[in-house]
Amino acid sequence: MIAGNTERTPAGIELVPAGSVRDLRGRRAMVGLPGLGWRGDLRVDDAVVQASRTYVPVLPEQEWYRAESEQTEVFAPLVPIERVWVERISSAVKPAEGGSDLVGRLVSLDAPPARPPRPVREVGTVTGLRVIRLPGPDDKVGRDERDLRAVTEPYNSAEGDICVRVCTELDWYRWAWSGQAPKTLELPIHLVWIE
């Protein structure tokens, strides 16, 4: 975000019908029905066909990470493909102008809403939320890092910076199923956005 006094907004998340995506395995997803509602924090596997209907195996993210980490088989409910939407990173999804204006945040119930990124400084509580780490001025790779979770609220670091601590999503979920504390990284909030 701060690199030579310029701000950069990371790409947001758009949700597209699962039927329009070729490789579904491991993708983040939402399930639901237009007009009814949506459930997120899910991962999907490749579609399967049963009795001429197409279904998508869907798991809560914690179960998906555990199965992948421990190489175990798990039961995944099959959801009709027309009820599954997958996340895609899109630079077209930008934070809304006007910030917290309720009328400006109204959405259609026809599809899950896009998820524009939000700076940590504009979010009340961040612990447990998905975050994006922007590259710092010394970062040679220069690309955004995702699949991270905030494990603290903002605090003053020993150097006087306002920071949050983050961990990988795998470590976040392993913490839940094993009690093993995650390895964390302290990041200044100007490099962290809520996904």
C-alpha positions in Angstrom: 0.0 0.0 0.0 2.7 2.5 0.9 5.5 2.5 -1.6 6.9 5.8 -2.3 3.9 7.6 -0.8 1.3 5.9 -3.1 -1.6 3.8 -2.1 -2.5 0.6 -3.9 -5.7 -1.3 -3.4 -5.5 -5.1 -3.8 -7.9 -6.9 -6.1 -11.3 -7.9 -4.6 -13.2 -11.2 -4.8 -16.0 -11.8 -7.2 -18.2 -14.9 -7.1 -19.0 -16.8 -10.3 -21.2 -19.8 -11.0 -19.3 -23.1 -10.4 -20.5 -24.3 -13.8 -18.5 -21.6 -15.5 -15.2 -22.7 -13.9 -13.2 -25.6 -15.3 -11.0 -26.7 -12.4 -12.9 -26.5 -9.1 -10.6 -28.5 -6.8 -9.6 -26.5 -3.7 -11.4 -23.3 -4.7 -13.1 -21.2 -2.1 -16.9 -21.2 -2.6 -20.3 -20.1 -1.4 -23.5 -22.2 -1.6 -27.1 -21.0 -1.5 -30.1 -19.9 -3.5 -30.9 -16.5 -5.0 -33.3 -14.7 -2.8 -32.6 -17.0 0.2 -29.0 -16.4 1.3 -25.4 -17.6 1.1 -23.0 -19.6 3.2 -19.3 -19.2 2.8 -16.0 -20.4 4.3 -16.2 -23.5 2.1 -13.9 -25.3 -0.3 -15.0 -27.5 -3.2 -13.8 -30.4 -5.3 -14.3 -31.2 -9.0 -17.9 -31.7 -10.1 -19.4 -35.2 -10.4 -22.3 -36.4 -12.4 -24.9 -38.7 -10.8 -28.1 -39.7 -12.6 -27.5 -37.0 -15.2 -27.3 -34.3 -12.6 -24.1 -32.4 -11.8 -23.0 -32.0 -8.2 -20.1 -30.3 -6.4 -18.5 -31.9 -3.3 -18.5 -29.1 -0.7 -16.6 -29.0 2.6 -16.2 -26.4 5.4 -12.7 -24.9 5.0 -11.4 -26.4 8.3 -12.3 -29.9 7.1 -10.7 -29.3 3.7 -7.5 -28.1 5.3 -7.4 -31.0 7.7 -8.0 -33.6 4.9 -5.3 -32.0 2.7 -2.8 -31.7 5.6 -3.3 -35.2 7.0 -4.0 -36.8 3.6 -7.3 -38.4 4.8 -10.6 -39.1 3.1 -13.6 -37.1 4.3 -17.3 -37.1 3.5 -18.3 -34.1 1.4 -22.0 -33.4 0.8 -22.9 -33.1 -2.9 -24.5 -29.8 -3.7 -26.2 -29.2 -7.1 -23.8 -27.2 -9.3 -26.4 -24.4 -9.8 -26.3 -23.7 -6.1 -22.5 -23.3 -5.9 -20.5 -20.1 -6.6 -16.7 -20.0 -6.6 -14.4 -17.1 -5.7 -12.2 -15.4 -8.3 -9.8 -12.6 -7.7 -10.8 -9.6 -9.7 -9.3 -6.2 -10.1 -12.7 -4.9 -11.1 -14.0 -5.3 -7.5 -13.1 -2.1 -5.7 -14.1 -0.7 -2.4 -17.4 1.2 -2.6 -17.2 5.0 -2.7 -18.7 6.6 0.4 -17.5 3.8 2.7 -20.2 3.0 5.3 -23.2 4.5 3.6 -25.9 1.8 3.9 -27.8 2.7 0.7 -24.5 2.5 -1.2 -23.9 -1.0 0.1 -27.2 -2.5 -0.9 -26.8 -5.7 -3.0 -29.0 -7.8 -5.3 -30.2 -11.1 -4.0 -29.7 -12.7 -7.4 -26.1 -13.8 -6.7 -23.6 -13.7 -3.8 -22.2 -10.2 -3.6 -18.6 -9.3 -4.5 -16.2 -8.8 -1.7 -14.2 -5.6 -2.0 -11.0 -5.4 0.0 -11.0 -3.1 3.1 -8.0 -1.5 4.9 -7.5 -2.9 8.4 -7.8 0.7 9.8 -11.4 0.8 8.6 -12.6 -2.5 10.1 -13.7 -2.7 13.8 -12.6 -6.2 14.7 -10.1 -8.2 12.6 -9.2 -11.3 14.6 -10.1 -14.4 12.5 -10.8 -12.5 9.3 -9.1 -13.4 6.0 -6.4 -10.9 5.1 -4.3 -9.9 2.2 -0.6 -9.0 2.7 0.6 -6.4 0.3 4.3 -6.5 -0.7 6.5 -4.0 1.3 9.1 -1.8 -0.2 11.8 -4.4 0.4 9.8 -7.3 -1.1 11.5 -8.7 -4.1 8.5 -10.9 -5.3 6.1 -8.0 -5.3 2.8 -9.9 -5.3 -0.1 -10.0 -2.9 -0.2 -12.9 -0.4 -3.5 -14.4 0.4 -4.8 -17.4 2.4 -3.9 -15.6 5.6 -5.9 -15.0 8.8 -5.5 -12.2 11.4 -4.8 -13.6 14.8 -4.7 -10.3 16.8 -6.3 -6.9 16.7 -4.1 -3.9 15.9 -1.5 -3.1 18.5 1.6 -1.0 19.0 4.7 -2.9 18.2 8.1 -2.6 20.0 9.2 -0.3 17.2 6.1 1.9 17.6 4.3 0.8 14.5 0.6 -0.2 14.5 0.6 -3.9 13.6 -1.4 -7.0 13.4 -0.2 -10.6 13.6 -1.2 -13.0 10.9 -0.8 -16.7 10.2 -1.4 -19.0 7.2 -4.9 -20.4 6.9 -3.5 -23.9 7.3 -2.0 -22.9 10.7 -5.2 -21.1 11.7 -7.3 -24.2 11.2 -4.6 -26.6 12.6 -4.8 -24.5 15.7 -8.5 -25.4 16.0 -8.2 -29.1 15.4 -4.9 -29.8 17.3 -4.5 -26.9 19.7 -1.0 -26.3 18.2 -0.4 -22.5 18.3 0.3 -21.1 14.8 3.5 -19.5 13.6 2.6 -15.8 13.2 4.1 -12.9 11.4 3.9 -9.3 12.6 2.8 -6.9 9.8 2.3 -3.1 9.8 -1.3 -2.4 9.1 -0.5 -0.3 6.0 0.5 -3.7 4.4 -2.7 -5.6 5.5 -6.2 -5.5 3.9 -9.2 -7.5 4.9 -10.2 -9.8 2.0 
